[in-house]
């Protein structure tokens, strides 16, 4: 496999068509098609097919695409490392984090990192772990900070725990169910939850089921912390929130914990990165700052 073949292959995935990929790479369509055919001959399998829906990747193509993206990402990082050694600039660090991290840790960490490495370009994104795993596996993220059950993660990822996160039911100030003490009293409430795989919300529902306690009957599945908090703040919708956020004077404004017992066990917040792949010289100090922040919390 040659570099230009891999780049042609991944560009087709990014662009969605042969024509658009050729234009992005400043190649003729025939030259790009030749590179793809040579790549298929090299791996001994058909990688993509054309249909009325456009370009579609075969099962072999999907497997190769994931590895190809990771390989290109590692090469790009290696170039950055060499450039830094030779006194160049322009190192880039891509990090994703859960809403808890962006609200509590990011401002303080960013101020310190900006002084420590002013020439580094930061690419920040927010999301729950289930949506971040593909980007981690393909090397598009240097690392992520998220709440997770380490046993649910793919083998290719390493989880370094930083702190335990306790979550609890919460609603607006003056909520009609503010005096509820049991889960059964919340049975008919509407909940807004991030019900993705491995999330605290999914863990909550599984725990309630296992304990024989009342499960939420009506749920709005939401992957945005802003939408969740605004629904909770402005309506009678309930949420399942980390205690550390409810105690935050800005995020927790207008919200209150419901004194319902018992609560499910806490989950771990940790740093997630590719197994066996060291962080770059630019990403390593940023990761260290996040770890220092949570270990002192």
LOSE-297982 format. One record per atom (N, C-alpha, C): y, z, x. Coordinates in steps of 0.05 Angstrom, whole numbers, plus 5000, padded with zeros to 4 digits. Atoms other than C-alpha are relative to their C-alpha. Layout:
// residues N
YZX ...
END
This chain:
// residues 297
497650005017 500050005000 502550005018 497550034984 506849805027 502350124984 497749875012 513550135014 501249834978 498650185019 516549524979 498349964974 501850035023 510449474933 500350254982 499849755015 510950204913 502750024985 497349995012 518450154900 500249804977 500050205022 517449524858 498550114976 501649895022 512049874817 501550224985 498649785014 516150504803 502649904987 497550105013 522450094788 499349874973 500850115026 518649724733 499850234979 500249785018 517150404702 502850104992 497349905005 524450614708 501649804982 498450205014 527249954681 498849914974 501450075025 522049814628 499249714997 500750285001 521249074644 500049885028 500050144975 519848594701 502849895007 497450134996 526548244692 502050215008 498049794994 530648894692 499450125028 500749884974 526749164752 500849815023 499250194979 527848524792 503050005004 497150004997 535248544777 500950255014 499349754987 535649274799 499450005030 500850014972 532149114865 501149755014 498850254989 536048464876 497849815010 502250184994 529548064876 499749794977 500850195022 527147454838 497650124985 502349905015 522147584783 497449925013 502550094987 516947184821 499450175025 500549834977 517847604884 499050274992 500949745010 517148244845 497249994989 502750035011 511047994808 498049975022 501850024978 507947804874 499450275013 500449744989 508948504901 498150174982 501749855018 505648804839 497149905001 502750104998 499648334845 498750095026 501149914974 498748514918 499350294999 500649715003 498949254899 497450034984 502449995016 493649144846 497549925016 502250094983 489348774896 499350225020 500549784980 490149354946 498550234988 501349775012 488049894897 497549924984 502450095014 482849464863 499950064970 499949945029 485149584792 502649874988 497650095014 489849294740 501850244994 498149775002 496049734737 501849984976 498350035023 500249444681 499449744985 500450245017 499948944624 502549954984 497850075018 505048584583 499049974971 500650025028 504948644508 502549954984 497650045017 509548524449 501950235001 498349774997 512149224462 501450025027 498950004973 513949054534 497850065020 501849924979 510749324597 498550254993 501649765005 505049814588 498250055025 501649934976 501450194644 497150074991 502849945004 493850224646 499550295008 500649734990 490450904657 500250025030 499850004971 489950714731 502949995008 497250024994 497250524731 501550264996 498649755005 499451184701 499450205022 500849824979 495551564754 501649935026 498650094975 498551144811 503050054998 497149965003 505551204782 500950285007 499449734994 505551954786 500050055030 500349974971 503151944858 502249845015 498050174987 507951384876 502750134999 497449875003 513951754850 500250245019 500049774981 511952374890 500349905029 499950104973 510851964953 502849905007 497350104995 517651624948 502050235002 498349764999 520952294934 499850145027 500549874974 517752594996 501349845023 498850174980 520051995038 503050035000 497149975002 527152065013 500950275011 499349744989 527152805030 499750005030 500350014971 524552655099 502449865013 497750144990 530252165110 502450195001 497749815001 535252705089 499750205022 500549804979 532053205137 500849895027 499450134974 532552715195 503049975003 497150044999 539752555177 501550265006 498749744995 541553295176 499650095029 500549934972 538253405244 501949855019 498250164984 542552845272 502950044994 497249935006 548853155244 501249864976 499050145023 549352745181 500550194977 499549835024 551252995111 498849864976 500950135024 549552845040 497350104990 502549895010 543353285030 500350064971 499949955029 541453354957 497750194992 502049815011 537853914921 500049984970 500350025029 535153834851 498550244990 501249755010 533654474813 500350014970 499949955029 531954624741 499450294994 500349725006 532055294707 500050054970 500049915028 530955654642 502850104993 497449905009 536955864600 500750275012 499549734989 536156584624 501149985028 499150024973 537056374696 502849885002 497450135000 542955914682 502250194991 498049825011 546556464644 500550245019 499749754985 545157074688 500349965030 500050024971 543956834759 501649785012 498850234987 546956154770 502850045009 497349984990 554356324773 500350155027 499849854975 553456854827 498749855023 501450144979 548356454866 501649755009 498550244993 552555824863 502450065018 497749934984 558656164892 499250055029 500949944973 554756414952 499049755014 501150254988 551155754963 502249805007 497750184995 557655364959 501350075027 498949914974 560255775018 498149955023 502150024979 553655735056 499549715007 500750284996 552454985047 501949824984 498050155016 558854635023 499549704999 500550285000 556253945040 497649914984 502550065015 549953974998 500749924971 499650085028 549953594932 497950134982 501849875018 546954004876 499749844974 500650125026 543553694816 498650214984 501049785016 542454224763 499349904972 500850065028 538754174697 498850254988 501049775014 536654664644 497749914982 502250075017 530054674607 497850225001 502349824999 523755054590 497849875016 501950104980 517854994637 498449764992 501750225009 513654534595 501349725004 498650254996 519053994601 500649955029 499350034971 519954104676 497649935017 502450044984 512754034699 499849715011 500350274990 512653264703 502049955023 498050044978 519053264746 499250155025 501049854977 516053794792 497749855013 502350144989 509553414800 500749745014 499250264989 513252764816 502050035022 498149954978 517853094867 502949954993 497250055008 524152964826 501650265000 498749744997 525653714829 499050135025 500949844976 525554134892 498650254991 501449775011 523754744851 501350064973 499049915026 524655064783 499850304998 500049715006 526055764758 499550034970 500749995028 522555914693 498150224993 501949805010 518556394650 497449864995 502650145002 511156224653 497750195002 502549874994 504056454651 498849845023 501050154977 501656254721 497349874996 502750105004 494556144696 500149744984 499850255016 497055574651 501149775016 498750214984 500355184708 497949825013 501850174985 497054574740 499650115029 500749904973 493654714807 502149915020 498150114980 498854284843 502650175002 497649845000 504254804827 499550295008 500149724991 505455484859 502150164985 498149825014 508756054820 500450255016 499349754985 512456604857 501550184981 498649835020 514057164808 502450155011 497649874992 520957464811 500650254983 499549775017 521557934751 498549974974 501250005027 518358124684 502349974980 498050045021 522057894622 498950104974 500749895027 521658294558 501649854979 498650145022 523257914494 499550154974 500249855025 524358174424 501449844977 498750145022 526357944354 502950084999 497149955002 533757874343 501249834979 498550155020 538757634292 503050065002 497149954999 546157644276 500650294993 499149735007 550058284270 500250014969 499949985028 549358534199 497849854985 502150155012 542958144186 498650164978 501349855022 539458334120 497550155009 502449874990 533258514161 500550185024 499249844976 537058924213 498550265002 501449744999 533359564193 497049984999 503050045000 526359254195 498750155023 501449854979 521359664234 497249885006 502650124997 514959254225 500149704999 500250295001 512858534235 499549904971 500550085027 510558514163 502649954984 497550025014 517758604140 501449735007 498850254992 519557964178 498449754992 501950215007 513957544148 501349764987 498850225015 518357134102 502649895012 497650094987 524157034150 499649725012 500150264985 525856354180 500750065029 499649964971 525256344256 500849745014 499550224982 528155884309 498750075026 501749944977 523255854367 499649755017 500950224982 521855434428 496950025001 502949975003 514555324410 498549805018 501350174981 512654924471 497850155015 502349874986 506255054512 500950195022 499449804980 506655684553 502650154997 497449865005 513355914524 499650284990 500249735011 514856624504 499650004970 500450035029 515156394432 497149954993 502850065005 508156094434 498350255006 501549754993 505656724469 500450214978 499549815022 508957144414 498149954977 501650075023 505356774358 497050055006 502849954993 498656804395 499450305001 500449714998 499657544408 499950134972 500049905027 501357684335 497449954986 502650075012 495157314313 497750175011 502149844987 490857694363 500150294991 499649725008 493758364340 499650044970 500349985029 492658204266 502650064986 497449945011 500158254254 501149754986 498950235016 504357814208 501349805018 498850224985 506057134238 502349884985 497850145015 512456754222 498849784983 501050205018 511156314162 501749745002 498250234999 517155854172 501450005027 498850024973 519355614241 501649745004 498550244991 524655134267 499449995030 500650034972 522154874334 502449895014 497550074987 528054834382 499750035030 500149994971 528554684457 502750045013 497349964990 535954824464 500950294996 499149735003 538455524479 502650034985 497450005014 545355354452 499549984970 500650035029 542555114385 498750254989 501449765009 538055714380 501950234996 498149775002 543556224393 502049964978 498050055021 548455884346 498850034972 501349965026 543455854289 499650304994 500449715004 541956594300 502750144994 497449875003 549356774305 501349944973 498550095023 551656384244 498449994974 501750005024 545756424196 498250245000 501949785001 540156894177 497449935014 502350074985 535256544222 499550205023 500749824978 531557004271 499049855025 501050114975 529856874343 498550215016 501549834983 525557164398 501349985028 498250034977 530257314456 499450205023 500249824977 529757604526 502150234998 498249775002 532758304527 502449975018 497850024981 536958134588 502249824989 498050175012 540557594548 501450144977 498749845022 541758044487 502050205011 498249814988 545058534535 502349875014 497850144988 549557994563 502449994981 497749975018 556558094535 501049744988 499250255011 557757354525 497849884982 502250115016 550957084503 499350174977 500949825021 549357704463 502150074979 497849945019 556057724426 499149914972 500750075028 554657744351 497150024994 502849985005 547257854360 499050295004 501049734997 543058484354 496949995000 502849985000 535958684369 499050134974 501349875022 531358844311 498050215011 501649784990 527859514322 497149994991 502750045009 520959234308 498150075023 502049924981 514859524343 497249934988 499850014970 510259394378 501049735009 499150254989 512758844424 497749895018 502050114983 508358354462 500650065030 499549944972 507458454537 502149815012 498050184987 512958174582 498749775014 500950224984 512257504616 501549995026 498850014973 513957334688 502049775002 498250214992 520056954710 499549955030 500650054972 518656594775 501149735010 499250254987 520156034824 497549825001 502350185001 515655424815 500649765019 499750234982 514554894869 497349875005 502550144994 509454394893 498450155021 501849874981 503454694928 499849845026 500450124975 503154545002 502449835010 497750164992 510054205004 502350195006 497849814994 515354615041 502649914989 497350075010 522354645013 501649885023 498350124980 527554235050 501850215011 498249804988 532454575096 502450054983 497749965018 537754485042 499150174975 501049865024 533354744984 499250295007 501149744993 530455345022 502050224997 498149785003 536855765026 500850044971 499449965029 538355634952 497850154986 502249855012 531455864932 500150305009 499949724990 532356484976 502250164986 497849865014 538956654941 499150084972 501049935027 535656624872 498050225002 502049794998 529857054896 501450265006 498649754993 534657564926 501450114975 498649915024 538657584861 498150154981 501749875020 532757744816 498550245011 501349774990 529458224863 501850255002 498249785000 535658654863 500850084971 499349955029 536358614786 498450224989 
END
